[in-house]
């Protein structure tokens, strides 16, 4: 592909609603250029990112993320465990008070750019989960290498690092549990069973335990939380 000139770069940037500030270092689509959004935010990015359909100003996107306390989340009534399944797009969550499931939900983060999703998940933890829902224990699914997919392992490693860092920052007790551990304890694992089949087994188990029909990611969060709650009841959590 031929190298673009400054006018062509400027046209692409303006077509996305931004102003070109500096393209001196441009040599290819991944070269860093500086642009400015309509609200004055300066963004160091590249044409490859700008061309993505979901590209937006990260500062504006962050400010636009406002999440109020969802209706139905009860007031805290005892030792509270909040558990999450490992994902950056569809994040399942469950809340247990004194060992009883009191709430569950599935959060959707639709940004195509990974750093935007991670930032919003961090804000969810810092601005809603910890100050409003007041967990005594945060539970996260541990990472594991899934075949040759190194990229997924890398992404989930970044996510887990953020979750554990936030928990440490606010001095909230944190537990990570391996997928094999909670699945085995909840009876939703079998030798040689494919991951999609295991997810359906999780949904079936939640239906059996609660009577609820839930999405697979929410189902896994419910079972992760139940595992932690049962271990605490048996006084074997720590």
PLY file of the C-alpha trace (Angstrom):
ply
format ascii 1.0
element vertex 238
property float x
property float y
property float z
element edge 237
property int vertex1
property int vertex2
end_header
0.00 0.00 0.00
1.33 3.43 -0.99
2.39 5.78 1.79
-0.22 8.46 2.46
0.62 12.13 2.30
-0.32 14.64 4.98
-3.48 15.75 3.17
-4.73 12.17 2.87
-4.07 11.51 6.54
-5.87 14.71 7.47
-8.87 13.73 5.33
-9.15 10.34 7.03
-8.89 11.89 10.48
-11.47 14.58 9.74
-13.88 12.03 8.25
-13.95 10.39 11.69
-14.71 13.72 13.38
-11.21 14.50 14.66
-8.55 17.11 13.90
-5.04 16.15 12.85
-2.46 17.74 15.17
0.80 16.02 14.27
1.74 13.35 11.74
5.48 14.02 11.53
6.34 10.49 12.61
4.04 8.80 10.09
5.53 6.05 7.93
2.81 3.36 7.93
-0.63 2.59 9.35
0.80 1.70 12.77
2.89 4.87 13.14
1.91 7.16 15.99
0.08 10.36 15.06
-1.60 12.90 17.32
-5.21 13.92 16.81
-7.72 16.00 18.75
-11.38 15.30 19.45
-14.15 17.91 19.34
-13.83 18.40 23.12
-10.13 19.21 22.90
-8.64 15.91 24.08
-5.26 15.10 22.51
-4.92 11.44 21.50
-1.78 9.58 20.42
-2.98 6.83 18.11
-2.47 5.47 14.58
-4.41 5.18 11.35
-5.00 1.47 11.84
-6.95 2.20 15.04
-8.70 5.23 13.55
-9.99 3.13 10.66
-11.68 0.71 13.05
-15.49 1.27 13.02
-15.66 1.56 16.82
-12.83 4.08 17.21
-13.66 6.89 19.61
-11.90 9.33 21.90
-10.82 7.24 24.93
-11.19 10.22 27.27
-14.76 10.93 26.14
-15.59 7.21 26.23
-14.35 7.01 29.81
-16.34 10.05 30.86
-19.44 8.70 29.16
-19.26 5.51 31.22
-21.78 6.08 33.97
-23.08 3.05 35.77
-25.65 3.45 38.46
-26.57 0.80 40.97
-28.77 -1.66 39.06
-32.28 -2.01 40.38
-32.72 -5.13 42.44
-29.32 -5.24 44.15
-30.25 -5.63 47.81
-28.67 -3.85 50.73
-25.81 -5.77 52.25
-26.93 -8.25 54.89
-23.92 -10.04 56.26
-20.63 -11.32 54.86
-20.71 -10.42 51.15
-18.93 -12.34 48.40
-18.90 -10.94 44.86
-17.65 -13.30 42.17
-16.72 -12.72 38.54
-16.16 -14.97 35.59
-13.08 -14.22 33.46
-13.96 -12.22 30.33
-13.59 -8.71 28.92
-16.71 -8.56 26.72
-19.44 -10.41 28.63
-18.65 -10.35 32.34
-20.79 -12.49 34.60
-21.15 -11.50 38.26
-22.84 -12.95 41.32
-23.39 -11.65 44.86
-23.73 -13.89 47.91
-24.67 -12.63 51.38
-23.98 -15.10 54.19
-23.80 -17.91 51.64
-27.08 -17.04 49.90
-27.29 -15.89 46.28
-28.92 -12.44 46.38
-28.10 -11.05 42.93
-26.49 -11.89 39.59
-25.97 -10.00 36.36
-24.16 -10.00 33.03
-22.30 -6.86 31.97
-21.59 -6.19 28.30
-18.50 -4.23 27.25
-18.82 -3.71 23.50
-15.74 -1.59 22.74
-13.62 -3.21 20.06
-10.45 -1.72 21.54
-9.23 -3.86 24.45
-7.82 -1.02 26.55
-11.23 0.69 26.57
-12.91 -2.48 27.84
-10.30 -2.99 30.54
-10.62 0.60 31.69
-14.40 0.28 31.98
-14.12 -2.95 33.94
-11.70 -1.24 36.30
-14.14 1.65 36.74
-16.97 -0.81 37.38
-14.94 -2.25 40.25
-13.76 1.09 41.63
-16.94 3.12 41.22
-19.72 0.59 41.73
-18.71 -2.82 43.05
-16.48 -1.72 45.93
-18.06 1.56 47.16
-21.73 0.70 46.54
-21.96 -3.07 46.92
-19.36 -3.31 49.74
-17.83 -6.74 49.19
-15.95 -8.48 51.97
-14.42 -10.86 49.44
-13.88 -10.52 45.71
-13.54 -13.77 43.79
-12.03 -13.99 40.32
-11.60 -16.96 38.03
-7.91 -17.71 37.59
-6.31 -17.73 34.14
-5.30 -20.83 32.26
-3.65 -21.47 28.91
-6.29 -22.75 26.48
-4.49 -24.62 23.70
-2.36 -22.52 21.38
-4.37 -19.31 21.92
-1.66 -17.20 23.54
-3.48 -13.92 22.83
-6.50 -14.90 24.94
-4.18 -15.94 27.76
-2.43 -12.57 27.54
-5.71 -10.61 27.58
-7.08 -12.49 30.58
-3.75 -12.08 32.38
-4.09 -8.31 31.96
-7.67 -8.45 33.25
-6.76 -10.51 36.31
-3.88 -8.16 37.08
-6.26 -5.19 37.03
-8.80 -6.96 39.26
-6.23 -8.01 41.84
-4.62 -4.56 41.83
-7.94 -2.83 42.45
-8.76 -5.25 45.27
-5.36 -4.56 46.87
-5.74 -0.80 46.43
-9.00 -0.78 48.42
-7.82 -3.51 50.83
-10.55 -5.96 49.85
-9.84 -9.63 50.44
-9.31 -11.33 47.08
-9.45 -14.96 46.00
-8.59 -16.47 42.63
-9.90 -19.92 41.85
-8.94 -22.14 38.94
-11.62 -23.22 36.51
-10.93 -26.90 37.20
-11.29 -26.36 40.95
-14.71 -24.71 40.94
-16.08 -26.91 38.15
-15.03 -30.06 39.95
-16.55 -28.83 43.22
-19.80 -27.86 41.48
-19.99 -31.09 39.48
-19.84 -29.53 36.02
-16.68 -31.09 34.66
-15.89 -34.32 32.93
-12.82 -35.81 31.28
-12.56 -34.76 27.66
-15.64 -32.51 27.76
-15.36 -29.53 25.39
-15.53 -26.02 26.83
-18.86 -25.17 25.18
-20.33 -28.33 26.66
-18.97 -27.44 30.09
-20.63 -24.02 29.84
-23.97 -25.66 29.09
-23.43 -27.97 32.06
-22.92 -24.87 34.19
-26.22 -23.43 32.97
-27.96 -26.71 33.75
-26.44 -26.83 37.24
-27.59 -23.27 37.99
-31.09 -24.16 36.82
-31.01 -27.16 39.12
-29.78 -25.13 42.11
-31.75 -21.91 41.69
-34.51 -22.52 39.16
-33.17 -19.67 37.02
-32.43 -19.85 33.31
-29.31 -17.72 32.90
-26.70 -16.95 30.24
-23.58 -19.11 30.30
-21.24 -16.38 31.61
-23.64 -15.46 34.41
-24.03 -19.16 35.21
-20.30 -19.57 35.67
-20.13 -16.49 37.92
-22.95 -17.92 40.05
-21.12 -21.22 40.47
-17.79 -19.52 41.20
-19.50 -17.50 43.91
-21.23 -20.58 45.31
-17.92 -22.39 45.43
-16.35 -19.56 47.46
-19.40 -19.33 49.73
-19.35 -23.07 50.42
-15.62 -23.02 51.18
-16.07 -20.16 53.62
-18.95 -21.95 55.32
-16.67 -24.97 55.71
-13.96 -22.60 57.02
-11.49 -23.84 54.40
-11.32 -20.67 52.30
-8.10 -19.31 53.81
0 1
1 2
2 3
3 4
4 5
5 6
6 7
7 8
8 9
9 10
10 11
11 12
12 13
13 14
14 15
15 16
16 17
17 18
18 19
19 20
20 21
21 22
22 23
23 24
24 25
25 26
26 27
27 28
28 29
29 30
30 31
31 32
32 33
33 34
34 35
35 36
36 37
37 38
38 39
39 40
40 41
41 42
42 43
43 44
44 45
45 46
46 47
47 48
48 49
49 50
50 51
51 52
52 53
53 54
54 55
55 56
56 57
57 58
58 59
59 60
60 61
61 62
62 63
63 64
64 65
65 66
66 67
67 68
68 69
69 70
70 71
71 72
72 73
73 74
74 75
75 76
76 77
77 78
78 79
79 80
80 81
81 82
82 83
83 84
84 85
85 86
86 87
87 88
88 89
89 90
90 91
91 92
92 93
93 94
94 95
95 96
96 97
97 98
98 99
99 100
100 101
101 102
102 103
103 104
104 105
105 106
106 107
107 108
108 109
109 110
110 111
111 112
112 113
113 114
114 115
115 116
116 117
117 118
118 119
119 120
120 121
121 122
122 123
123 124
124 125
125 126
126 127
127 128
128 129
129 130
130 131
131 132
132 133
133 134
134 135
135 136
136 137
137 138
138 139
139 140
140 141
141 142
142 143
143 144
144 145
145 146
146 147
147 148
148 149
149 150
150 151
151 152
152 153
153 154
154 155
155 156
156 157
157 158
158 159
159 160
160 161
161 162
162 163
163 164
164 165
165 166
166 167
167 168
168 169
169 170
170 171
171 172
172 173
173 174
174 175
175 176
176 177
177 178
178 179
179 180
180 181
181 182
182 183
183 184
184 185
185 186
186 187
187 188
188 189
189 190
190 191
191 192
192 193
193 194
194 195
195 196
196 197
197 198
198 199
199 200
200 201
201 202
202 203
203 204
204 205
205 206
206 207
207 208
208 209
209 210
210 211
211 212
212 213
213 214
214 215
215 216
216 217
217 218
218 219
219 220
220 221
221 222
222 223
223 224
224 225
225 226
226 227
227 228
228 229
229 230
230 231
231 232
232 233
233 234
234 235
235 236
236 237
